Amino acid sequence: MSAYAGSFSGMKLPIRVVLCLAFALSIGTTATAAAASTSPAALTQPEYQQLTVLFGRLKAVKGATVGVFKKRESICRRAIGVTALVSDEKANCLGVAKQQIAAVDLVSISKRCDSRTSDVQQLNCLTPGFRAFYRSLENEYRALQRLEHVDRARAFSSGCVAILGGAPQGVANYGRIVRDAGQVLSEIRSHNITRLRTAEDRLFAAENNGTTVTTSAKYSLSTCLQAR
């Protein structure tokens, strides 16, 4: 999982936001409208063609701004899932884009909250933004769980799963991030500064330790055309 963490500069509280830029930006794409039959342990040609096109479209949109993330969201939204796998890749792609948008929004909200005079006022100000960010993490986690299930059912190789996303260890790591983010949200709402700092430290550690066992760098999508 490629990720990084940033801090809310200027705030009196050491609140960190986790900007999980996620597993593979796996997606479903437009192509044939007819349902394709699936093959165990390998992508079908329609699936391969769809994913190749969409991976290329996403790769062409560079940058890390809200505008860029919204463009990626639009690319994902227009995708047509002709198989369960492609539909789940589309959901994962949308989840990543929405999470990125929520993370950038949260940084912007935190800056506006800096002007509040007390810790409680700052936390109250921050709560809606962090809640939206947490929900985006939850939605992406559910998408990854579905993708993991399809990957397992199709019996893809570990190299293919590294490209498609949904590797079991990576999904488990993501689940820990979601749980830790939920605890941070709980402490923000309760205004418990001591427990909040502990929860933030746990979230920060989970995010930075949330790497998958198999990296995608040495694989290409063509790996998924090969049966085990």
PLY file of the C-alpha trace (Angstrom):
ply
format ascii 1.0
element vertex 228
property float x
property float y
property float z
element edge 227
property int vertex1
property int vertex2
end_header
0.00 0.00 0.00
1.34 3.36 -0.97
0.57 5.89 1.72
1.83 8.83 3.64
0.83 10.74 6.75
0.64 14.49 7.26
0.09 16.55 10.39
-2.32 19.40 11.01
0.08 22.33 11.20
-0.79 25.10 13.57
-3.20 23.19 15.76
-2.56 23.01 19.46
-3.34 19.29 19.40
-1.05 16.81 17.62
-3.79 15.56 15.31
-2.55 13.55 12.35
-4.54 12.74 9.27
-3.83 9.54 7.41
-3.87 10.03 3.65
-4.04 6.42 2.51
-3.44 6.56 -1.21
-4.38 2.96 -1.26
-3.54 -0.31 -2.86
-3.60 -0.61 -6.61
-5.83 1.95 -8.33
-7.68 -1.02 -9.72
-10.71 -0.27 -11.79
-13.41 -1.50 -14.10
-13.77 0.03 -17.53
-15.95 0.59 -20.52
-15.65 -1.97 -23.26
-18.15 -4.60 -24.31
-21.60 -4.44 -22.78
-22.09 -8.18 -23.10
-21.38 -10.25 -20.01
-18.13 -12.14 -20.37
-17.65 -15.64 -19.05
-14.93 -15.83 -16.43
-12.02 -18.21 -16.24
-10.48 -19.49 -13.04
-6.96 -18.27 -12.25
-6.76 -15.88 -15.22
-8.40 -12.74 -16.56
-10.60 -13.09 -19.60
-9.57 -11.04 -22.62
-12.48 -8.56 -22.11
-11.46 -8.11 -18.47
-7.83 -7.62 -19.44
-8.74 -5.08 -22.13
-11.00 -3.13 -19.80
-8.51 -2.96 -16.98
-5.66 -2.05 -19.32
-7.58 0.90 -20.71
-8.65 2.18 -17.33
-5.27 1.73 -15.68
-3.90 3.82 -18.51
-6.52 6.52 -18.06
-5.86 6.77 -14.36
-2.10 6.84 -14.84
-2.44 9.74 -17.28
-4.11 11.90 -14.61
-1.20 13.08 -12.51
-1.08 15.18 -9.36
-2.50 15.22 -5.85
-5.17 17.92 -5.82
-8.90 17.74 -5.29
-9.39 18.43 -9.00
-7.18 15.48 -9.93
-8.91 13.16 -7.48
-12.34 14.20 -8.76
-11.23 13.53 -12.32
-10.12 10.04 -11.28
-13.46 9.55 -9.53
-15.22 10.47 -12.77
-13.10 7.97 -14.71
-14.02 5.23 -12.25
-17.70 6.17 -12.21
-17.99 5.85 -15.98
-16.62 2.32 -15.91
-18.95 -0.56 -16.74
-18.48 -3.77 -14.77
-19.14 -6.68 -17.11
-18.05 -9.28 -14.55
-18.05 -9.44 -10.76
-14.31 -8.80 -10.73
-14.54 -5.68 -12.89
-17.47 -4.38 -10.82
-15.45 -4.80 -7.64
-12.42 -3.15 -9.24
-14.66 -0.21 -10.12
-15.89 0.01 -6.51
-12.30 -0.09 -5.28
-11.29 2.65 -7.70
-14.18 4.85 -6.56
-13.34 4.14 -2.93
-9.74 5.27 -3.42
-10.74 8.49 -5.18
-13.37 9.39 -2.59
-10.94 8.68 0.23
-8.37 10.98 -1.33
-10.95 13.74 -1.71
-12.05 13.34 1.92
-8.43 13.44 3.10
-7.71 16.70 1.26
-10.96 18.17 2.55
-9.95 17.22 6.08
-6.64 19.05 5.79
-8.49 22.14 4.57
-11.01 21.89 7.42
-8.22 21.52 9.97
-6.68 24.79 8.82
-9.98 26.58 9.33
-10.24 25.04 12.78
-6.86 26.49 13.79
-8.48 29.81 14.64
-10.66 28.30 17.36
-9.43 29.38 20.78
-9.82 26.19 22.81
-9.09 22.49 22.34
-12.78 21.65 22.63
-13.73 24.22 19.99
-11.05 22.90 17.65
-12.22 19.33 18.12
-15.86 20.24 17.56
-14.84 22.06 14.41
-12.82 19.08 13.20
-15.41 16.38 13.95
-17.50 16.58 10.71
-14.42 16.45 8.50
-12.84 13.53 10.32
-16.16 11.69 10.36
-16.39 12.03 6.57
-12.80 10.85 6.24
-13.47 7.85 8.48
-16.54 6.90 6.44
-14.46 7.03 3.26
-12.00 4.61 4.88
-14.87 2.29 5.82
-16.28 2.32 2.28
-12.89 1.57 0.74
-12.34 -1.26 3.23
-15.63 -2.87 2.23
-14.65 -2.58 -1.44
-11.31 -4.25 -0.72
-13.00 -7.07 1.18
-15.23 -7.79 -1.82
-12.22 -7.67 -4.11
-10.32 -10.08 -1.85
-13.27 -12.48 -1.98
-13.39 -12.42 -5.80
-9.61 -12.79 -6.08
-9.75 -15.87 -3.85
-12.69 -17.36 -5.75
-10.89 -16.90 -9.05
-7.65 -18.36 -7.59
-5.39 -15.68 -9.06
-1.65 -15.90 -8.50
-0.03 -13.69 -5.86
1.53 -11.58 -8.62
-1.86 -10.97 -10.20
-3.41 -10.11 -6.84
-0.59 -7.62 -6.26
-1.74 -5.78 -9.38
-5.49 -6.08 -8.83
-5.46 -5.32 -5.10
-7.23 -7.38 -2.47
-4.16 -9.18 -1.09
-5.26 -10.71 2.26
-2.44 -9.17 4.30
-3.03 -5.77 2.77
-6.77 -5.94 3.41
-6.14 -6.98 7.02
-3.74 -4.05 7.47
-6.32 -1.71 6.02
-8.88 -3.06 8.46
-6.60 -2.14 11.35
-6.26 1.39 9.97
-10.04 1.70 9.79
-10.47 0.48 13.37
-7.78 2.85 14.65
-9.31 5.76 12.74
-12.65 4.94 14.35
-11.01 5.18 17.76
-9.53 8.57 16.87
-12.98 9.78 15.84
-14.43 8.50 19.13
-11.82 10.41 21.15
-12.32 13.58 19.09
-16.02 13.41 19.90
-15.40 12.75 23.60
-12.79 15.55 23.88
-10.43 13.22 25.70
-7.07 14.74 24.78
-4.91 12.10 26.46
-6.66 9.15 24.85
-6.80 11.03 21.55
-3.03 11.32 21.43
-2.68 7.61 22.16
-5.23 6.75 19.46
-3.45 9.00 16.97
-0.12 7.34 17.69
-1.71 3.94 17.09
-3.28 5.10 13.83
-0.03 6.66 12.67
1.85 3.43 13.40
-0.80 1.27 11.70
-0.71 3.42 8.58
3.08 3.35 8.32
3.23 -0.40 8.97
0.41 -1.17 6.55
2.48 -2.57 3.73
1.47 -5.62 1.77
3.65 -8.72 1.65
3.74 -8.73 -2.15
4.52 -5.50 -3.99
3.19 -4.78 -7.47
6.39 -3.16 -8.82
7.73 -6.30 -10.48
4.42 -7.37 -12.05
2.28 -6.15 -14.93
-1.39 -6.78 -15.70
-0.35 -9.42 -18.23
0.57 -11.56 -15.21
-3.16 -12.01 -14.71
-3.56 -13.66 -18.11
-1.55 -16.61 -16.91
-3.12 -19.42 -14.91
-1.27 -20.75 -11.91
0 1
1 2
2 3
3 4
4 5
5 6
6 7
7 8
8 9
9 10
10 11
11 12
12 13
13 14
14 15
15 16
16 17
17 18
18 19
19 20
20 21
21 22
22 23
23 24
24 25
25 26
26 27
27 28
28 29
29 30
30 31
31 32
32 33
33 34
34 35
35 36
36 37
37 38
38 39
39 40
40 41
41 42
42 43
43 44
44 45
45 46
46 47
47 48
48 49
49 50
50 51
51 52
52 53
53 54
54 55
55 56
56 57
57 58
58 59
59 60
60 61
61 62
62 63
63 64
64 65
65 66
66 67
67 68
68 69
69 70
70 71
71 72
72 73
73 74
74 75
75 76
76 77
77 78
78 79
79 80
80 81
81 82
82 83
83 84
84 85
85 86
86 87
87 88
88 89
89 90
90 91
91 92
92 93
93 94
94 95
95 96
96 97
97 98
98 99
99 100
100 101
101 102
102 103
103 104
104 105
105 106
106 107
107 108
108 109
109 110
110 111
111 112
112 113
113 114
114 115
115 116
116 117
117 118
118 119
119 120
120 121
121 122
122 123
123 124
124 125
125 126
126 127
127 128
128 129
129 130
130 131
131 132
132 133
133 134
134 135
135 136
136 137
137 138
138 139
139 140
140 141
141 142
142 143
143 144
144 145
145 146
146 147
147 148
148 149
149 150
150 151
151 152
152 153
153 154
154 155
155 156
156 157
157 158
158 159
159 160
160 161
161 162
162 163
163 164
164 165
165 166
166 167
167 168
168 169
169 170
170 171
171 172
172 173
173 174
174 175
175 176
176 177
177 178
178 179
179 180
180 181
181 182
182 183
183 184
184 185
185 186
186 187
187 188
188 189
189 190
190 191
191 192
192 193
193 194
194 195
195 196
196 197
197 198
198 199
199 200
200 201
201 202
202 203
203 204
204 205
205 206
206 207
207 208
208 209
209 210
210 211
211 212
212 213
213 214
214 215
215 216
216 217
217 218
218 219
219 220
220 221
221 222
222 223
223 224
224 225
225 226
226 227
